[in-house]
Amino acid sequence: MSDGETVTVAHGSGTGKTREFLEESVLSRFGGDADGDLAVGLGALDDGAVHELGDRSVVVTTDSHVVSPLSFPGGDIGRLAVAGTVNDLAVMGATEPLALTCSLVVEAGTSVDLLEGILDSMEAACEEAGCAVTTGDTKVMGSGEIDGIVINTTGVGVVPRGEHVPDAGISPGDALVLSGPVGDHGITLLAEREGFDIDGDLESDVAPVNDAVAAALDAGTVTAMKDPTRGGLATALNEMVRKAGVGATVDETAIPVRDSVAAAGELLGIDPFDVANEGKVVFGVDAADADAVVEAIRTTQMGADAAVIGEVTEDNAGRVVLDTGFGRRYLSEPEGEQLPRIC
Ligand code: MG
């Protein structure tokens, strides 16, 4: 029982409060252990579910997009709704989406031109990702009953049985590879809301990155993947080590951050490691394959700055150690909700 507690924005932060809510209220009802043909279930809190069917596995993921403002430098809610779901499928190993659903919830009074612009951008993102919307739904709520537009997308992908990639698969000695600079999406959104942009060069990284994931999978042994969305790189790395029961050491100077993002982050008091990315992937990679995987990712559109950022360790289990070049500290997850409606 909740003792009359009400939902707060922290419940949707993707970090501690969300995890508490999921464990107490959702997993207690639906999160039974994976068994039989369910290889990855809700209890794994991974980026999607994996159902085994004969010699293939079906990967399913879903996400609701509530970003504000609806359009921002580098993208809009439509592009985000496609990329977010395509990327969650990709980091489970399903780099060729079979189908996407699109469920629109729209506030009465919304301009049809605006809605069509968002659908145009969904169409373009689908083309980039090589997928299509194959079923959907439209609901309209009264003016003031919802703020603008909410888009839910569900993605379905198929991989050969046993070839999905969990986020918990890293083991000591693995290299940690990052596909590009972090912080762009979260910092851009916040700067946009605060009404400033340093020299106008902040831009969200929102993009489908299934091509970068496919290139990485082709180039070497990938042991784990996660897209560092809500809670940013810090949250993704902490989830990966916590689930695998290992530690990690990460070299801060190896983590790419754009100058504009670092500068805006400093002004806003936000660490680029703590905020959402919408076109990035963290990989655990067999150390022997790390250079080959980085090279492969660098050949893709969003992967030019891919780098090895650290390694998985046996010690410091459940913790991420950040080597700053001057000393070492734990890289912890951001607490609570700093940036609601970021994705
Ligand atoms: Mg994800």
Boltz pocket constraint, residues with backbone or C-beta under 6 A from the ligand:
constraints:
  - pocket:
      binder: B
      contacts: [[A, 47], [A, 84], [A, 87], [A, 88], [A, 226], [A, 227], [A, 229]]
      max_distance: 6.0
